[in-house]
Each structure stands twice: as C-alpha cells, then as structure tokens.
Amino acid sequence: MAHETFRTVIFVPADPLLPIRILVIVALIAMIFTFLHVLRHLRKIRRTVARDDLVPRELAARDNIIVCAVPVIVASLLLFLVEKA
C-alpha cells in the first residue's frame, strides 16, 4: 500500500506596504549618505575660505545644516508612519 503524504500549504497574506517600506528605507539610507557628503563638502569650503582669507560678496547661508537635514527628517518621519501603518 502506498503511503501518501499531504502537504498543508498555508498562504500568508503579503504585506501590501512592504514595497513602500523597502523604498523608504533605501531612500533614507541614500539621503543620510548624501547629507554626510554635503557636510564634508561644506567643511572643506569653510577651511578654504578661512585659509585663503576669502570674504563672500553676499552674506548668504553657506552652511545651513537645517536645510540640508530637512529631506532626512522627512524621510525618517515617512518611515515612521509607514511602520506604524
């Protein structure tokens, strides 16, 4: 007599937000690396200005870290909201 084995297949419903979560995580990592690159570049500019005693014509915000950090903060909040959903 043949022994029959029955497999029970359980279908786990896929998380509909998984692609969005992956995209947000990748975007957040890319933004953090870009933010660090911009900070290094601004530090290099600041050293060049101090070394060569350069005075800018306009007193604009050359080193505005808050503006650079806004995309990182927004992506972090988006990731938080997606994880809570």
KOLROVEX-849159 format. One record per atom (N, C-alpha, C, O): residue in one letter; atom name; x, y, z. Coordinates in nm, 2 decimals. Example, Ala and Ser with C-alpha at 12.3 -4.5 7.8 and 13.67 -1.06 7.14 Angstrom:
   resn   name        x        y        z
      A      N     1.32    -0.57     0.78
      A     CA     1.23    -0.45     0.78
      A      C     1.32    -0.33     0.78
      A      O     1.42    -0.33     0.85
      S      N     1.28    -0.22     0.71
      S     CA     1.37    -0.11     0.71
      S      C     1.29     0.00     0.79
      S      O     1.34     0.11     0.80
//
This chain:
   resn   name        x        y        z
      M      N     0.08    -0.12     0.00
      M     CA     0.00     0.00     0.00
      M      C     0.09     0.13     0.00
      M      O     0.18     0.13     0.08
      A      N     0.06     0.22    -0.09
      A     CA     0.14     0.34    -0.10
      A      C     0.11     0.44     0.01
      A      O    -0.01     0.46     0.05
      H      N     0.21     0.50     0.07
      H     CA     0.20     0.59     0.18
      H      C     0.18     0.73     0.11
      H      O     0.28     0.78     0.04
      E      N     0.08     0.80     0.14
      E     CA     0.05     0.93     0.08
      E      C     0.08     1.04     0.18
      E      O     0.04     1.03     0.30
      T      N     0.16     1.14     0.14
      T     CA     0.19     1.25     0.22
      T      C     0.11     1.37     0.17
      T      O     0.13     1.41     0.05
      F      N     0.04     1.43     0.26
      F     CA    -0.03     1.55     0.22
      F      C     0.04     1.67     0.27
      F      O     0.07     1.68     0.39
      R      N     0.06     1.77     0.19
      R     CA     0.12     1.89     0.23
      R      C     0.01     1.99     0.26
      R      O    -0.08     2.01     0.19
      T      N     0.03     2.06     0.37
      T     CA    -0.06     2.17     0.40
      T      C     0.01     2.30     0.36
      T      O     0.11     2.34     0.41
      V      N    -0.05     2.37     0.27
      V     CA     0.01     2.49     0.22
      V      C    -0.07     2.60     0.28
      V      O    -0.19     2.62     0.27
      I      N     0.00     2.68     0.36
      I     CA    -0.05     2.80     0.42
      I      C    -0.01     2.92     0.35
      I      O     0.11     2.95     0.34
      F      N    -0.11     3.00     0.30
      F     CA    -0.08     3.12     0.23
      F      C    -0.08     3.23     0.33
      F      O    -0.19     3.26     0.39
      V      N     0.03     3.30     0.35
      V     CA     0.04     3.41     0.44
      V      C     0.01     3.53     0.35
      V      O     0.08     3.55     0.25
      P      N    -0.08     3.61     0.39
      P     CA    -0.11     3.73     0.31
      P      C     0.01     3.82     0.31
      P      O     0.07     3.85     0.41
      A      N     0.05     3.87     0.19
      A     CA     0.17     3.96     0.18
      A      C     0.13     4.10     0.23
      A      O     0.02     4.14     0.22
      D      N     0.23     4.16     0.29
      D     CA     0.21     4.29     0.35
      D      C     0.20     4.39     0.23
      D      O     0.30     4.40     0.15
      P      N     0.09     4.46     0.21
      P     CA     0.08     4.55     0.10
      P      C     0.17     4.67     0.10
      P      O     0.20     4.73     0.00
      L      N     0.22     4.70     0.22
      L     CA     0.32     4.82     0.23
      L      C     0.46     4.78     0.23
      L      O     0.55     4.86     0.24
      L      N     0.49     4.65     0.20
      L     CA     0.63     4.61     0.20
      L      C     0.72     4.68     0.10
      L      O     0.83     4.72     0.13
      P      N     0.67     4.69    -0.03
      P     CA     0.75     4.77    -0.13
      P      C     0.77     4.91    -0.09
      P      O     0.88     4.97    -0.11
      I      N     0.67     4.97    -0.03
      I     CA     0.69     5.11     0.02
      I      C     0.79     5.12     0.13
      I      O     0.87     5.21     0.13
      R      N     0.78     5.03     0.22
      R     CA     0.88     5.03     0.33
      R      C     1.02     5.01     0.28
      R      O     1.11     5.07     0.33
      I      N     1.04     4.92     0.19
      I     CA     1.17     4.90     0.13
      I      C     1.22     5.02     0.06
      I      O     1.34     5.06     0.08
      L      N     1.14     5.08    -0.01
      L     CA     1.17     5.21    -0.09
      L      C     1.21     5.32     0.01
      L      O     1.31     5.39    -0.01
      V      N     1.13     5.33     0.12
      V     CA     1.16     5.44     0.21
      V      C     1.29     5.41     0.29
      V      O     1.37     5.51     0.31
      I      N     1.32     5.29     0.32
      I     CA     1.45     5.26     0.39
      I      C     1.57     5.29     0.30
      I      O     1.67     5.34     0.34
      V      N     1.55     5.25     0.17
      V     CA     1.66     5.27     0.08
      V      C     1.68     5.42     0.06
      V      O     1.79     5.47     0.05
      A      N     1.57     5.50     0.04
      A     CA     1.58     5.64     0.03
      A      C     1.64     5.71     0.15
      A      O     1.72     5.80     0.13
      L      N     1.60     5.66     0.27
      L     CA     1.66     5.72     0.39
      L      C     1.81     5.70     0.40
      L      O     1.88     5.79     0.43
      I      N     1.85     5.58     0.36
      I     CA     2.00     5.55     0.36
      I      C     2.07     5.63     0.26
      I      O     2.18     5.69     0.29
      A      N     2.01     5.65     0.14
      A     CA     2.08     5.73     0.04
      A      C     2.08     5.88     0.08
      A      O     2.18     5.95     0.06
      M      N     1.98     5.93     0.15
      M     CA     1.98     6.07     0.20
      M      C     2.08     6.09     0.31
      M      O     2.14     6.19     0.31
      I      N     2.09     5.99     0.39
      I     CA     2.19     6.01     0.50
      I      C     2.33     6.01     0.44
      I      O     2.41     6.10     0.49
      F      N     2.36     5.93     0.35
      F     CA     2.49     5.93     0.28
      F      C     2.51     6.06     0.21
      F      O     2.62     6.12     0.21
      T      N     2.41     6.11     0.14
      T     CA     2.42     6.24     0.07
      T      C     2.44     6.36     0.17
      T      O     2.52     6.45     0.15
      F      N     2.37     6.35     0.28
      F     CA     2.38     6.45     0.39
      F      C     2.52     6.46     0.44
      F      O     2.58     6.56     0.46
      L      N     2.58     6.34     0.47
      L     CA     2.72     6.33     0.52
      L      C     2.82     6.39     0.41
      L      O     2.92     6.45     0.45
      H      N     2.79     6.36     0.29
      H     CA     2.88     6.41     0.18
      H      C     2.87     6.56     0.17
      H      O     2.98     6.63     0.16
      V      N     2.75     6.61     0.18
      V     CA     2.74     6.76     0.18
      V      C     2.81     6.83     0.30
      V      O     2.87     6.93     0.28
      L      N     2.79     6.76     0.42
      L     CA     2.86     6.82     0.53
      L      C     3.01     6.82     0.51
      L      O     3.08     6.92     0.55
      R      N     3.07     6.71     0.46
      R     CA     3.21     6.71     0.44
      R      C     3.25     6.82     0.33
      R      O     3.35     6.89     0.35
      H      N     3.17     6.84     0.23
      H     CA     3.20     6.94     0.13
      H      C     3.19     7.08     0.19
      H      O     3.28     7.16     0.16
      L      N     3.09     7.10     0.27
      L     CA     3.08     7.24     0.34
      L      C     3.20     7.26     0.43
      L      O     3.25     7.37     0.44
      R      N     3.25     7.16     0.50
      R     CA     3.36     7.17     0.59
      R      C     3.49     7.21     0.51
      R      O     3.57     7.29     0.55
      K      N     3.50     7.15     0.39
      K     CA     3.61     7.17     0.30
      K      C     3.61     7.32     0.25
      K      O     3.71     7.39     0.25
      I      N     3.49     7.36     0.22
      I     CA     3.47     7.50     0.17
      I      C     3.51     7.60     0.28
      I      O     3.57     7.70     0.26
      R      N     3.46     7.57     0.41
      R     CA     3.49     7.66     0.52
      R      C     3.64     7.67     0.55
      R      O     3.69     7.77     0.57
      R      N     3.71     7.55     0.53
      R     CA     3.86     7.56     0.55
      R      C     3.92     7.64     0.44
      R      O     4.02     7.71     0.47
      T      N     3.88     7.63     0.32
      T     CA     3.93     7.70     0.21
      T      C     3.91     7.85     0.23
      T      O     4.00     7.93     0.21
      V      N     3.79     7.89     0.27
      V     CA     3.76     8.03     0.30
      V      C     3.85     8.08     0.41
      V      O     3.90     8.20     0.40
      A      N     3.87     8.01     0.52
      A     CA     3.95     8.05     0.63
      A      C     4.10     8.06     0.59
      A      O     4.17     8.15     0.63
      R      N     4.14     7.96     0.51
      R     CA     4.28     7.96     0.47
      R      C     4.32     8.07     0.38
      R      O     4.43     8.13     0.39
      D      N     4.24     8.09     0.28
      D     CA     4.27     8.19     0.18
      D      C     4.22     8.33     0.22
      D      O     4.23     8.43     0.14
      D      N     4.16     8.34     0.33
      D     CA     4.10     8.47     0.38
      D      C     4.01     8.53     0.28
      D      O     4.02     8.65     0.25
      L      N     3.92     8.45     0.23
      L     CA     3.82     8.50     0.13
      L      C     3.70     8.55     0.21
      L      O     3.65     8.50     0.31
      V      N     3.64     8.66     0.15
      V     CA     3.52     8.72     0.21
      V      C     3.41     8.71     0.10
      V      O     3.43     8.77    -0.01
      P      N     3.30     8.65     0.13
      P     CA     3.20     8.64     0.03
      P      C     3.13     8.77     0.00
      P      O     3.12     8.86     0.09
      R      N     3.09     8.80    -0.12
      R     CA     3.02     8.92    -0.15
      R      C     2.89     8.93    -0.08
      R      O     2.85     9.04    -0.03
      E      N     2.82     8.82    -0.08
      E     CA     2.69     8.82    -0.01
      E      C     2.70     8.74     0.12
      E      O     2.77     8.64     0.12
      L      N     2.63     8.78     0.22
      L     CA     2.63     8.71     0.34
      L      C     2.52     8.61     0.34
      L      O     2.42     8.62     0.42
      A      N     2.52     8.52     0.25
      A     CA     2.42     8.42     0.24
      A      C     2.45     8.30     0.34
      A      O     2.55     8.29     0.39
      A      N     2.35     8.21     0.35
      A     CA     2.37     8.10     0.44
      A      C     2.45     7.99     0.36
      A      O     2.39     7.91     0.29
      R      N     2.58     7.99     0.38
      R     CA     2.66     7.90     0.32
      R      C     2.66     7.76     0.39
      R      O     2.68     7.66     0.33
      D      N     2.64     7.77     0.52
      D     CA     2.65     7.64     0.60
      D      C     2.52     7.62     0.67
      D      O     2.52     7.60     0.79
      N      N     2.41     7.61     0.60
      N     CA     2.28     7.59     0.66
      N      C     2.25     7.44     0.67
      N      O     2.19     7.38     0.58
      I      N     2.29     7.39     0.78
      I     CA     2.27     7.24     0.80
      I      C     2.12     7.21     0.81
      I      O     2.08     7.10     0.78
      I      N     2.04     7.30     0.86
      I     CA     1.90     7.27     0.88
      I      C     1.83     7.24     0.75
      I      O     1.75     7.15     0.73
      V      N     1.87     7.32     0.64
      V     CA     1.81     7.30     0.51
      V      C     1.86     7.17     0.45
      V      O     1.78     7.10     0.39
      C      N     1.98     7.13     0.48
      C     CA     2.03     7.00     0.43
      C      C     1.97     6.88     0.50
      C      O     1.95     6.78     0.45
      A      N     1.93     6.90     0.63
      A     CA     1.87     6.79     0.71
      A      C     1.72     6.77     0.69
      A      O     1.67     6.67     0.73
      V      N     1.66     6.87     0.62
      V     CA     1.51     6.85     0.60
      V      C     1.47     6.73     0.53
      V      O     1.38     6.66     0.57
      P      N     1.54     6.69     0.42
      P     CA     1.50     6.57     0.35
      P      C     1.52     6.44     0.44
      P      O     1.44     6.35     0.43
      V      N     1.62     6.44     0.52
      V     CA     1.65     6.33     0.61
      V      C     1.54     6.32     0.71
      V      O     1.49     6.21     0.74
      I      N     1.50     6.43     0.77
      I     CA     1.39     6.43     0.87
      I      C     1.26     6.39     0.80
      I      O     1.19     6.31     0.87
      V      N     1.23     6.44     0.68
      V     CA     1.10     6.40     0.62
      V      C     1.10     6.25     0.59
      V      O     1.00     6.18     0.61
      A      N     1.21     6.20     0.54
      A     CA     1.22     6.05     0.51
      A      C     1.21     5.97     0.64
      A      O     1.15     5.86     0.64
      S      N     1.27     6.02     0.75
      S     CA     1.25     5.95     0.87
      S      C     1.11     5.94     0.92
      S      O     1.06     5.84     0.97
      L      N     1.04     6.06     0.91
      L     CA     0.90     6.06     0.95
      L      C     0.82     5.97     0.86
      L      O     0.72     5.91     0.91
      L      N     0.84     5.97     0.73
      L     CA     0.77     5.88     0.64
      L      C     0.79     5.74     0.68
      L      O     0.70     5.66     0.68
      L      N     0.91     5.70     0.71
      L     CA     0.94     5.56     0.75
      L      C     0.87     5.53     0.88
      L      O     0.82     5.42     0.90
      F      N     0.87     5.62     0.97
      F     CA     0.79     5.60     1.10
      F      C     0.64     5.58     1.07
      F      O     0.58     5.49     1.13
      L      N     0.59     5.66     0.99
      L     CA     0.44     5.65     0.96
      L      C     0.41     5.52     0.88
      L      O     0.31     5.46     0.91
      V      N     0.50     5.48     0.79
      V     CA     0.48     5.35     0.72
      V      C     0.49     5.23     0.82
      V      O     0.42     5.14     0.81
      E      N     0.58     5.24     0.91
      E     CA     0.60     5.13     1.01
      E      C     0.48     5.12     1.10
      E      O     0.44     5.01     1.14
      K      N     0.42     5.23     1.13
      K     CA     0.30     5.23     1.22
      K      C     0.18     5.19     1.15
      K      O     0.08     5.14     1.22
      A      N     0.17     5.20     1.02
      A     CA     0.05     5.16     0.95
      A      C     0.03     5.01     0.94
      A      O    -0.06     4.96     0.89
//
